[in-house]
Amino acid sequence: MGDMTSVPLPSPFRSHTVDAGGVGIHAKVAGSGPPLLLLHGYPQTHVIWHHVAPALAADFTVVAADLRGYGDSGKPAPGPDDAEYSKRVMAADQVHLMRDLGFDRFAVAGHDRGGRVGHRMALDHPDVVTRLAVLDIVPTRHTFANADAAFGLGYYHWFFLAAGHGIPERLIGGDPEFWIRARMGARHAGGTPFDPAAEAEYVRCFSDPAAIAASCSDYRAAAGIDLEHDDADAGRRIEVPLLALWGERSFVGRNYAVLDVWREYAAQVSGRALAADHYLPEEAPAEVTAELRTFFTTGSAPRAAFTTGSAGA
């Protein structure tokens, strides 16, 4: 896989793809400092970090990855219980990726679905994750346990995408570009506008029927097998430092006491609201960069070098 020239993630970022149990996991990698894994949300790809990743690469080895089912990562067909898209499996993919790059311990920042993968990773792999930043989410278990009419209206896509019988796949597949642009546009409030090249990349990736099916399975897993895993871990808290950032205009910012919620799930919590809606890395990139740099520099591991010659084609 060659570098994608149409995407605003510039050189020296290089493509790296690893086989994680038969599923190719794609990432863009640059930098020479402590390792930092960046995970995107729905319906984006690693490109959501296109403003933030180059700035952080001055201080960290930045790995901006595509989750399985998204971007240029593999998209296995969902099974009957959607286990292929459980956050446990998606987290294991990323641990495999980082180990292939030579990193047994690393920091993680995740937006939206990527934050949920990071949350599960910190629970399943506590010896791997050194620090965790979650952007514009509260834990999945909390959202379902406290769902009300406001949640149903504000996060209707959680229920739509989790519907069975091929309904969301068929409807989204009829006009994926409309779905992407409408869904993103409805959750952006001022700040930096979306980059047209980034939007075009999201549309390109999401126009693949396999990506649509995978993303629906991701949401079905959240309402099913992920909740089973979360319930089994009820009472467990993340022990590493956790930074929560959210948009003051987002549904999360308007409906949850974000830090109080996360303190039920993590032992060391800090964070604040930013002047944005949901897509923090694109709407408020300077603020996100500054917050992540400060958080991940504190107590960071010794500098390490990524050997660019190992990047996959």
N, C-alpha and C positions, 0 to 999 in steps of 0.2 A: 504494500500500500504506500503510495507516494504522498508527499506533503500536499495538502489541499491549498491551492493558491487563491481560491475565491473567498476564503474565510479570514476575518481580521484577527488572526493569531499569528503574529509575524515570526520570522527567523529571529533567534536561533532555535525556536521550538521545532522539535522533530517528532515524527510519528513513531510509536512503539506499539506493537500488538503482540499479546501473549496468549497462548492456548491455556485457558483455565478449565480443565476438565472437559475439553471438547468444544468450549465456547470461546471464540476470539474476543479478547477485551482490548479495546483501542484506547490510546492516550496520546497526548502531546506533552513532551518533556523538555525542560530547559532549566538552567541555573546550576549552582555548585554549592549551595548551603545545606542546612538541615532539611530532610525530606518533608514535603508538605503535599498531601493528596487533596485535590479539589474535586468535588462531586456535584453534578448539576441536578436539576429537578425536571419536572414535567412542564411543557413538552419540549424542553431544550436538549442540548448536547453539551459537551465540554466547552463549546463556544460561548456559553453564557459568561465565562470568565475572561473574555477577550480583552477587557479593559484592565482587569485586576491581575491576571496571571503574569503578564510581562513586567509589571511593577514589582511583584513579589519575587520574581526570578532574580532580582538583584541581591536578595538576601537568603533565598531558599532554593533547593532543588524542587521545582514545581512540577507536579504530575497532574495534569488536567485530563481526567478520564471520562470515557463514555460508559455509563452503566449498561449491563447486558440488556438487550432489547431496544437500545437507543443509539443514535448516532451511527458510528461505523463499527460498533461492537456487534457480536453475534446475537442472533434472535431466534433461539430455539423455540419450537412449537410448544405452546402451553399444554400441560397435562390436565387431567380432570380436577386436581386439587390446587392447581396453580403453584405447586411447590417450586417449579423452575424459576419463579419470580418472587419467591419469598425474600425478605430483606436479609435473612440468614445466608441464603445462597448468593445474593448480590454482594453482600459484605465479603464473603469468602473469595469471590472473584477478585475483588480489589486487593485483598491481602496477598493473593497469588501474584497479581500484577506487580505490587511493590516488592515482593520477594524476588521476582524475576529481575527487577531493576537493581537489586542488591540491598534493599532496605527491610530489615526485620522489625524495626520500630520507627514510627512516623506519626506526624500530626495530621489531622483531618479537618477539613471544612466542607460542609455540605449544605446546599440550598434545597429547600423543598424535599422532593423524594430522596435526594442525596443526603440530606440531614437525617432522614429516617434510616437510611443505610448506615450512616455514621453512628447513629445511636445503637443500632444492633451490633455493629462492629465493636464498639467499646464494651459491650456486654459479653459478646462471644469471644473476643480477643483482647482481654484486658492487658496482656503482656505486650501487645503490639501498638495500641493507640496511646500516644503520649499526651495529647491534648485534643479537644474536640470543640469545633465551632459549628453551631446550627443556625441557619438563616431562615427566618420567618416561618417557624413551625413550633408547635408544642407536640408532645408525644402522641402517637397514634392512639394508644390506649385511652389517653385522657380525652381526646376529641370524640371518640365513639361513646365513651361513658357519659359525656356531657352534651351529646347532640341534642339540638332543639330546632325550632323552626328557622331561627336565624342561620344556624349551621347548614341546614338543609338547603336554604336559598343561596347562601354565600358560597357553599362548597358543593353545589348540586352535582358537579362533575364527579365527585367521589362515588355517588350512587349511580349516575348514568354510566360511567366507565365500568363499574362493577356488575352491571346488568348482564345476564346470560343470553343464550340463544342467538348470539351473533349480532345483537341489536346495535350496540355502539360501533362495532367494527363496520357494519354495513352503512350506517348513517355517516360516520366520519369519513369512510372510504369514498363516499360520493363526492366530497369536496374537502379534502384534507387541508388545503391552503386556507380556505375560509375558516375552518375550525381553529387552526393555529393562530391566525391573525386576530380572529375575534376573541379567542380565549385570552391571549396575551394582552390585547388592547384593553380588555375589560378590567385588567388588574395592574394598570400602569397609571401613576398619578404624578405628572410633572417630572422634574429632574431630567437626567440625560435621556434623550429619545432612543428607541431601539435602533441599532445599526441596520440599515437595509441588507447589507451582506450577511449579517448574522441571521436575520429573519429568513432570508432566502435559503440559508443552510438548514435552518429548522424545517422549513417546508420540504426541502430536498429529502432530508432523512425521514421525515414523517410521512412522505408520500408512498413509502414502501409498505404494502399491506402487512408484512411481517412485523414492522415497527408498531403499527396500529394494534395488531393482535397482542403483541408483547406488552404494550403499555396498558391495555385493558386488563391483562393478566396481572400486571403489577398492582393495579387497584383492587382486583378481586382478592389477591393474596393479602392485601392490607386489611380487608374486611373478613378474612378467614384465617389462613394458616399463620399470618403474622400476629393476629390477636391471640391465637393459641400459644405462640412463643412468648408473647408479652405477658399473658396471664400466668404462664409458668414461672416467669421472672418477677412477678408482682412483689414489691418490697425491696428488690435489688436496686442499688443505686450505682451510677457511674462514679468511679473513684477519682478519675483524672479531672483536671480543671476543665470546665465547660463554659464557653462563651455563647450567649444567645443574643442575636441581633434580629430586629424585626422592623417592619415598616409601620410608622405611626398612622398611616392611612390604610394599612392592610386589614383584612378580616382578623388576622391574628392580633394585631395591635389594638384593634377596636373591641375585641371580644374576650381577651384573656389577660389575666395578670401574669405575664409571660415568665418573669423571674420566679414568682411564687410557685407556678406550676412546675418549672424545671427543678426547683429545689426539692420536690418530692421524688425526683428521678436521678438527681446527681448531687454529690456531696459538696462540690465547690463550684458555685455558679456566679457569673457576673454577666453584664451586658446592658444594652440600652436600645431605645428606638431610634431609627434614622428617618429623615424626612423623605419618605418614599412610600410606595405601595408594596407589592409583593416581590418584584424582581430586583432585589437589592444590588446584585453585582452589576446590573446594567443601568439601573436608575440612579444609584448613588455610589459609583465605583470608587471615587476618591475616599469617601468615608469608610467604605468596606475595606479598602486596601489599608488604610491607617489603622483601623481596629484590628484587623487580622495580623498585621505586622507587629503591632505592640503585643498582642496576646501570644503569638507564637514565638516571638523573640524571647519572652520571659521564660527562663528555664529550658531553653532550646538545647538540643544535643550538639555536640561538637560538629563543626562543618565537615561535610562529606561531599565527595565529587561523584556525579553521575557520569559514567563512561559513555559518551555519545556514540562511540563506535558500536555499542551494543544495540542501538535503536533498530527496531524491526523495519522491514521494508513495507 
